[in-house]
Amino acid sequence: MLSSQALYGSTDRLRVAYFMDFDVGGYYYGQHHPMKPHRMAITHNLCLAYGLYRHMDVYKPRKASPEECEKFHAHDYIEFLRNTTPDTITDDVLDQLQRFNVGRQHGDCPLFDGLWDFCAVSAGGSIDGARKLMSGTSDIAINWAGGLHHAKKSEASGFCYVNDIVLAILELLRLYPRVLYIDIDVHHGDGVEEAFYTTDRVLTVSFHKYGDNFFPGTGDVWDRGYGRGEGYAVNVPLKDGMDDAGFSRIFEPIITKVIEVYQPGAIVMQCGADSLAHDRLGCFNLTVQGHANAVAFVRSFRIPMLVLGGGGYNIRNVARCWLFETSVLLGISVDAQIPYNDYWEYFAPEYSLHIQPMRELENQNSRDYLEKVKSKVIEQLRQLEGAPSVQMKHMPPSIWPATDEIDSEDEAEDIASEDPVSSPTAS
């Protein structure tokens, strides 16, 4: 586990682009649905309250166009998401609801007001975050509204409709011969793995709960890719109760070996916070510090890095985690005592940025089990014949014209001009 000095090297400041849109917190999956986009408004408000916005370039994400999303998703699926609302459901679209896994009664992916706008904002932030890295104007780009890793080409899944991660990686592949994807959500990153399962240009690594019919039921250690992509899908199946020490013990040597063998030009990291203790759907026992240690470790390699959100169903802990990880990515130490903000009472009675693990939750990941999994993964990586190469005479053209990238400096100045203590700007 990294020391506090390693987490916050004051001389190790990197250029960070942060995508902030308070409106995304206003979307609503439904009263009893565990996914609450409101967590985004809380996270952004904490960034203002702590003053972190002063140390990074803040952008309001634009909405991705249908054409951008169709770079991965099927045209009829995107048209369905754009044109179908709770008020326009007719008998003619009932078969589409079933086919696209949207709007089923008590299903994971409800049809709610503003669904397309929500997807477009999430995808736009991730795509433009990738472009910030490619342009060389940022070393790290953060889009906490992204990370929706379950969405498939023609199907919604696991609260995810448009796979912003796949879209961002496809953009990065225009410049970088190899892109590494790292997923620390408690659920397997199946949508991203599936999208790149047959290519060696993307290596996917997912650390997740596996077994006991846990969603999505994929991600065995023996799932390693296919064809040209064989060996380039890395899965690290874990059991209930994973704690900070155990996670560090398996995460750091595997990521070290992956980077040594694969030599990625860019890294995309999905930081789902449902791997924290006390999550409504998760079964791990990580603290905010333990979760952030993984982010800090990847940052230490100083490779262009796109950092995304993901799962997380205790909204207070999600905001705590992503605020803390923003500070880690900036290399800035923050006070554990949360300053006054619009959501002050959410953090009562401790008003602390950190959480305690669940003492009653047994860690079923023994040292012996972790060593066996690590050995299998390391052996898989040893079998790869070095970093794959691709000959590129020039950067392949983008389907998105340069004018599509919104330079939101004016919008960032508007956000930054607000006093985060006396007049926070949550909407």
C-alpha positions as CSV (number, residue, x, y, z in Angstrom):
1,M,0.0,0.0,0.0
2,L,1.3,3.4,-0.9
3,S,2.3,5.9,1.8
4,S,0.7,9.3,2.1
5,Q,3.9,10.8,0.7
6,A,3.5,8.6,-2.4
7,L,-0.1,9.6,-2.7
8,Y,0.6,13.3,-2.6
9,G,4.0,14.1,-4.1
10,S,3.9,17.9,-4.1
11,T,6.6,18.0,-6.8
12,D,4.7,15.5,-8.9
13,R,1.8,17.7,-10.3
14,L,0.3,16.6,-13.5
15,R,-2.0,18.5,-15.8
16,V,-5.6,17.4,-15.0
17,A,-8.8,18.0,-17.1
18,Y,-12.0,17.6,-15.1
19,F,-15.4,17.3,-16.7
20,M,-18.1,18.8,-14.4
21,D,-21.8,19.0,-15.2
22,F,-24.2,19.5,-12.2
23,D,-27.2,18.8,-14.5
24,V,-26.3,15.1,-14.8
25,G,-27.2,14.8,-11.1
26,G,-30.8,15.6,-11.9
27,Y,-31.6,12.5,-13.9
28,Y,-33.6,9.9,-12.1
29,Y,-33.8,6.1,-12.7
30,G,-36.7,5.7,-10.3
31,Q,-37.6,5.7,-6.7
32,H,-36.5,2.2,-5.8
33,H,-33.6,1.9,-8.3
34,P,-30.1,1.8,-6.7
35,M,-28.5,3.9,-9.4
36,K,-28.7,7.5,-8.3
37,P,-27.1,10.1,-10.7
38,H,-27.5,12.6,-7.8
39,R,-24.1,11.3,-6.6
40,M,-22.5,13.3,-9.3
41,A,-23.9,16.6,-8.0
42,I,-22.5,15.7,-4.6
43,T,-19.1,14.8,-5.9
44,H,-18.8,18.0,-7.9
45,N,-20.0,20.1,-5.0
46,L,-17.3,18.6,-2.8
47,C,-14.7,19.5,-5.5
48,L,-15.9,23.1,-5.2
49,A,-16.0,23.0,-1.4
50,Y,-12.4,21.7,-1.2
51,G,-11.2,24.1,-3.8
52,L,-9.8,21.4,-6.1
53,Y,-11.2,23.2,-9.1
54,R,-8.5,25.8,-8.8
55,H,-5.8,23.2,-9.6
56,M,-7.2,21.7,-12.7
57,D,-8.8,22.6,-16.0
58,V,-12.6,22.3,-15.6
59,Y,-14.8,21.7,-18.6
60,K,-18.6,21.2,-19.0
61,P,-19.0,18.1,-21.1
62,R,-20.8,18.4,-24.4
63,K,-23.4,15.8,-25.5
64,A,-22.1,13.1,-27.8
65,S,-23.8,13.0,-31.1
66,P,-25.7,9.9,-32.3
67,E,-23.0,9.4,-35.0
68,E,-20.3,9.3,-32.3
69,C,-22.2,6.6,-30.3
70,E,-22.7,4.6,-33.5
71,K,-19.0,4.2,-33.7
72,F,-19.7,1.2,-31.4
73,H,-23.4,0.9,-30.9
74,A,-25.9,-0.3,-33.5
75,H,-27.9,2.4,-35.4
76,D,-31.3,1.1,-34.5
77,Y,-30.4,0.8,-30.8
78,I,-29.2,4.5,-30.7
79,E,-32.3,5.6,-32.6
80,F,-34.4,3.8,-30.0
81,L,-32.7,5.5,-27.1
82,R,-33.0,8.9,-28.8
83,N,-36.7,8.7,-29.7
84,T,-38.3,6.6,-27.0
85,T,-39.5,8.1,-23.8
86,P,-42.0,7.1,-21.1
87,D,-44.6,9.2,-22.8
88,T,-44.1,7.8,-26.3
89,I,-44.4,4.0,-25.5
90,T,-46.8,2.4,-27.9
91,D,-47.5,-1.2,-28.9
92,D,-45.2,-0.7,-31.8
93,V,-42.1,-0.3,-29.5
94,L,-42.9,-3.1,-27.0
95,D,-40.8,-5.6,-28.9
96,Q,-37.9,-3.1,-29.0
97,L,-38.1,-2.6,-25.3
98,Q,-37.6,-6.4,-24.9
99,R,-34.9,-6.6,-27.6
100,F,-32.8,-3.8,-26.2
101,N,-33.4,-4.8,-22.6
102,V,-34.8,-1.3,-21.7
103,G,-37.9,-0.5,-19.7
104,R,-38.8,-4.0,-18.4
105,Q,-40.9,-3.9,-15.2
106,H,-38.5,-4.2,-12.3
107,G,-35.6,-4.4,-14.7
108,D,-32.1,-3.0,-14.3
109,C,-32.4,-0.5,-17.2
110,P,-35.6,1.5,-16.9
111,L,-36.9,4.0,-19.4
112,F,-36.8,7.4,-17.7
113,D,-37.2,11.0,-18.7
114,G,-34.0,12.4,-20.3
115,L,-32.4,9.0,-20.9
116,W,-30.7,10.0,-24.1
117,D,-29.4,13.3,-22.7
118,F,-28.0,11.4,-19.7
119,C,-26.2,8.9,-22.1
120,A,-25.0,11.7,-24.4
121,V,-23.4,13.7,-21.5
122,S,-21.7,10.7,-20.1
123,A,-20.3,9.6,-23.5
124,G,-19.3,13.2,-24.5
125,G,-17.2,13.7,-21.4
126,S,-15.3,10.4,-21.9
127,I,-14.7,11.0,-25.6
128,D,-13.4,14.5,-25.0
129,G,-11.4,13.4,-22.1
130,A,-9.6,11.0,-24.5
131,R,-9.1,13.8,-26.9
132,K,-7.5,16.0,-24.2
133,L,-4.9,13.3,-23.7
134,M,-4.3,12.9,-27.4
135,S,-3.8,16.6,-27.9
136,G,-1.1,16.6,-25.2
137,T,-2.9,19.4,-23.3
138,S,-3.6,17.1,-20.3
139,D,-1.8,14.2,-18.6
140,I,-5.0,13.0,-16.8
141,A,-8.6,13.5,-17.7
142,I,-11.4,12.7,-15.2
143,N,-15.1,12.1,-16.1
144,W,-16.8,10.7,-13.0
145,A,-20.1,10.6,-15.0
146,G,-18.6,7.9,-17.3
147,G,-17.5,4.4,-16.6
148,L,-20.7,2.6,-17.7
149,H,-19.0,-0.6,-18.5
150,H,-21.9,-3.1,-19.0
151,A,-23.6,-1.6,-22.1
152,K,-23.4,-3.8,-25.2
153,K,-23.4,-3.0,-28.9
154,S,-27.2,-3.5,-29.2
155,E,-28.4,-3.9,-25.6
156,A,-28.5,-2.1,-22.3
157,S,-27.2,-4.0,-19.3
158,G,-26.5,-3.4,-15.6
159,F,-27.8,0.2,-15.4
160,C,-25.7,1.1,-18.5
161,Y,-27.1,2.1,-21.9
162,V,-24.2,3.7,-23.9
163,N,-20.7,2.3,-23.3
164,D,-18.7,5.6,-23.0
165,I,-15.6,3.6,-22.2
166,V,-15.5,1.7,-25.5
167,L,-16.1,5.0,-27.4
168,A,-13.3,6.7,-25.5
169,I,-10.9,3.8,-26.2
170,L,-11.8,3.7,-29.9
171,E,-10.8,7.4,-30.0
172,L,-7.5,6.8,-28.2
173,L,-6.7,4.0,-30.7
174,R,-6.4,6.6,-33.4
175,L,-3.2,7.8,-31.8
176,Y,-1.9,5.1,-29.5
177,P,-1.0,1.6,-30.8
178,R,-2.0,0.0,-27.5
179,V,-4.5,1.0,-24.8
180,L,-4.7,-0.6,-21.4
181,Y,-8.1,-0.8,-19.6
182,I,-8.2,-1.3,-15.9
183,D,-11.5,-1.9,-14.0
184,I,-11.8,-2.0,-10.2
185,D,-15.6,-2.0,-10.0
186,V,-17.0,-4.9,-7.9
187,H,-18.7,-6.1,-11.1
188,H,-16.9,-7.6,-14.1
189,G,-16.3,-5.1,-16.9
190,D,-18.0,-7.4,-19.4
191,G,-19.1,-4.8,-22.0
192,V,-15.6,-3.4,-22.5
193,E,-14.0,-6.9,-22.5
194,E,-16.5,-8.2,-25.0
195,A,-15.9,-5.2,-27.4
196,F,-12.2,-5.8,-27.6
197,Y,-12.1,-9.6,-27.0
198,T,-10.6,-10.4,-30.4
199,T,-7.9,-7.7,-30.7
200,D,-4.5,-7.2,-29.2
201,R,-4.6,-3.4,-29.4
202,V,-6.6,-3.2,-26.1
203,L,-5.6,-5.2,-23.1
204,T,-8.5,-5.3,-20.5
205,V,-7.8,-6.1,-16.8
206,S,-10.8,-6.5,-14.5
207,F,-10.6,-7.1,-10.7
208,H,-14.1,-8.2,-9.6
209,K,-16.3,-10.4,-7.5
210,Y,-16.9,-13.8,-9.3
211,G,-19.1,-16.7,-8.4
212,D,-22.3,-17.2,-6.4
213,N,-24.3,-16.0,-9.5
214,F,-23.0,-12.5,-8.9
215,F,-23.9,-10.1,-11.8
216,P,-22.9,-10.3,-14.7
217,G,-21.7,-13.9,-14.1
218,T,-18.6,-13.5,-16.4
219,G,-15.0,-12.9,-15.7
220,D,-13.4,-16.2,-14.9
221,V,-9.6,-16.3,-14.8
222,W,-9.7,-18.6,-17.8
223,D,-11.5,-16.1,-19.9
224,R,-8.5,-14.7,-21.8
225,G,-9.6,-13.4,-25.2
226,Y,-10.0,-15.1,-28.6
227,G,-8.1,-15.2,-31.9
228,R,-5.7,-12.3,-32.2
229,G,-6.9,-11.1,-28.8
230,E,-6.1,-14.3,-27.0
231,G,-4.2,-13.5,-23.8
232,Y,-5.2,-9.8,-23.9
233,A,-8.3,-10.2,-21.6
234,V,-7.1,-10.5,-18.0
235,N,-9.6,-11.4,-15.3
236,V,-8.9,-11.4,-11.6
237,P,-11.9,-13.2,-9.9
238,L,-12.2,-12.3,-6.2
239,K,-14.4,-13.4,-3.3
240,D,-16.5,-11.6,-0.7
241,G,-14.9,-9.4,1.9
242,M,-11.8,-8.2,-0.1
243,D,-10.0,-5.7,2.1
244,D,-7.4,-3.0,1.4
245,A,-4.3,-5.1,2.2
246,G,-5.4,-8.0,0.0
247,F,-6.4,-5.8,-2.9
248,S,-3.1,-4.1,-2.9
249,R,-1.3,-7.4,-2.6
250,I,-2.9,-8.7,-5.9
251,F,-3.4,-5.4,-7.8
252,E,0.1,-4.0,-7.7
253,P,2.1,-7.0,-9.0
254,I,-0.4,-7.7,-11.7
255,I,-0.6,-4.1,-13.0
256,T,3.2,-3.9,-12.8
257,K,3.6,-7.0,-15.0
258,V,0.8,-5.8,-17.4
259,I,2.5,-2.5,-18.0
260,E,6.0,-4.1,-18.3
261,V,4.7,-6.6,-20.9
262,Y,2.2,-4.5,-22.8
263,Q,3.8,-1.0,-22.7
264,P,0.5,0.9,-23.3
265,G,0.5,4.3,-24.8
266,A,-2.6,5.3,-22.7
267,I,-4.6,3.9,-19.8
268,V,-8.3,4.0,-19.2
269,M,-9.3,3.3,-15.6
270,Q,-12.8,2.6,-14.4
271,C,-13.1,3.4,-10.7
272,G,-16.5,1.9,-9.7
273,A,-17.1,2.7,-6.1
274,D,-19.3,-0.3,-5.4
275,S,-16.1,-2.1,-4.3
276,L,-16.2,0.0,-1.2
277,A,-17.4,-1.2,2.2
278,H,-21.1,-0.5,3.0
279,D,-22.2,-0.5,-0.7
280,R,-25.8,-1.5,-1.3
281,L,-24.9,-4.0,-4.0
282,G,-21.3,-4.7,-3.4
283,C,-19.6,-7.3,-1.2
284,F,-16.1,-6.0,-0.9
285,N,-14.7,-4.2,2.2
286,L,-12.4,-1.6,0.7
287,T,-12.0,1.8,2.4
288,V,-11.7,5.1,0.5
289,Q,-8.0,5.0,1.1
290,G,-7.6,1.4,-0.2
291,H,-9.6,2.2,-3.3
292,A,-7.5,5.3,-4.0
293,N,-4.3,3.4,-3.5
294,A,-5.0,1.6,-6.7
295,V,-5.6,4.9,-8.6
296,A,-2.4,6.3,-7.1
297,F,-0.4,3.3,-8.1
298,V,-1.5,3.5,-11.8
299,R,-0.9,7.3,-11.7
300,S,2.7,6.6,-10.6
301,F,3.6,5.2,-14.0
302,R,3.0,8.6,-15.6
303,I,1.2,7.3,-18.6
304,P,-1.6,9.4,-20.1
305,M,-4.6,8.4,-18.1
306,L,-8.4,8.7,-18.5
307,V,-10.2,8.2,-15.2
308,L,-13.9,7.3,-15.1
309,G,-16.6,6.6,-12.6
310,G,-18.8,3.5,-12.7
311,G,-20.9,1.7,-10.1
312,G,-21.5,2.9,-6.5
313,Y,-24.7,2.7,-4.7
314,N,-24.0,4.4,-1.4
315,I,-24.1,7.9,-2.7
316,R,-22.3,9.5,0.3
317,N,-19.4,7.1,0.0
318,V,-19.2,7.4,-3.8
319,A,-18.8,11.2,-3.4
320,R,-16.2,10.7,-0.7
321,C,-14.2,8.2,-2.8
322,W,-14.2,10.2,-6.1
323,L,-13.4,13.5,-4.3
324,F,-10.5,11.8,-2.6
325,E,-9.3,10.2,-5.8
326,T,-9.5,13.6,-7.6
327,S,-7.1,15.0,-4.9
328,V,-4.8,12.0,-5.4
329,L,-4.7,12.5,-9.1
330,L,-3.9,16.1,-8.6
331,G,-1.2,15.3,-6.0
332,I,-2.8,17.5,-3.4
333,S,-3.4,16.5,0.2
334,V,-6.9,17.2,1.5
335,D,-8.3,17.5,5.0
336,A,-10.2,14.4,6.2
337,Q,-12.8,16.7,7.8
338,I,-15.3,17.6,5.1
339,P,-15.8,21.4,4.7
340,Y,-19.2,22.9,4.7
341,N,-21.1,22.3,1.4
342,D,-24.6,22.0,0.0
343,Y,-24.8,18.4,1.1
344,W,-23.3,18.9,4.6
345,E,-25.9,16.9,6.4
346,Y,-25.4,13.9,4.1
347,F,-22.1,13.3,5.9
348,A,-23.4,13.5,9.5
349,P,-22.4,12.8,12.2
350,E,-18.7,12.3,11.5
351,Y,-18.4,14.7,8.5
352,S,-15.3,12.6,7.6
353,L,-14.0,11.9,4.1
354,H,-13.0,8.4,5.1
355,I,-15.0,5.3,6.0
356,Q,-14.4,2.3,8.3
357,P,-14.4,-1.2,7.0
358,M,-17.2,-3.6,8.1
359,R,-15.8,-5.6,11.0
360,E,-18.5,-8.3,10.6
361,L,-17.6,-9.0,7.0
362,E,-15.2,-12.0,6.7
363,N,-12.5,-11.7,4.0
364,Q,-12.8,-14.9,2.0
365,N,-9.8,-14.1,-0.1
366,S,-7.0,-16.1,1.7
367,R,-3.4,-15.4,1.0
368,D,-3.2,-18.8,-0.7
369,Y,-6.2,-18.1,-3.0
370,L,-4.8,-14.7,-4.0
371,E,-1.4,-16.2,-4.7
372,K,-3.0,-18.9,-7.0
373,V,-4.9,-16.3,-8.9
374,K,-1.9,-14.0,-9.2
375,S,0.3,-16.9,-10.5
376,K,-2.3,-17.8,-13.2
377,V,-2.5,-14.2,-14.4
378,I,1.3,-13.7,-14.3
379,E,1.8,-16.9,-16.3
380,Q,-0.8,-15.7,-18.8
381,L,1.1,-12.5,-19.2
382,R,4.4,-14.3,-19.6
383,Q,3.0,-16.2,-22.6
384,L,2.5,-12.9,-24.5
385,E,5.2,-12.3,-27.1
386,G,6.0,-8.7,-26.0
387,A,4.1,-5.6,-26.8
388,P,2.1,-6.0,-30.1
389,S,2.8,-3.3,-32.7
390,V,0.7,-1.7,-35.4
391,Q,2.1,0.3,-38.4
392,M,0.5,3.7,-38.7
393,K,1.8,6.1,-41.3
394,H,-0.5,8.9,-40.1
395,M,-3.3,9.3,-37.5
396,P,-6.5,7.7,-38.8
397,P,-9.2,10.3,-39.4
398,S,-11.8,10.9,-36.7
399,I,-15.5,10.9,-37.5
400,W,-15.7,13.9,-35.2
401,P,-14.6,17.2,-36.7
402,A,-12.2,19.3,-34.7
403,T,-15.0,21.9,-34.1
404,D,-17.0,19.3,-32.2
405,E,-14.6,19.5,-29.3
406,I,-16.0,22.2,-27.0
407,D,-13.4,24.3,-25.3
408,S,-15.3,25.2,-22.2
409,E,-12.9,27.7,-20.6
410,D,-15.6,30.2,-20.3
411,E,-17.9,27.7,-18.6
412,A,-15.1,26.6,-16.4
413,E,-14.5,30.2,-15.3
414,D,-18.1,30.5,-14.5
415,I,-17.9,27.4,-12.2
416,A,-14.7,28.5,-10.6
417,S,-15.9,32.0,-9.9
418,E,-18.4,30.7,-7.4
419,D,-17.5,30.6,-3.7
420,P,-17.7,26.9,-2.8
421,V,-18.5,27.7,0.8
422,S,-20.8,30.6,0.8
423,S,-22.6,30.0,-2.5
424,P,-22.1,26.5,-3.9
425,T,-23.4,26.1,-7.4
426,A,-25.5,22.9,-7.3
427,S,-28.4,22.8,-9.7
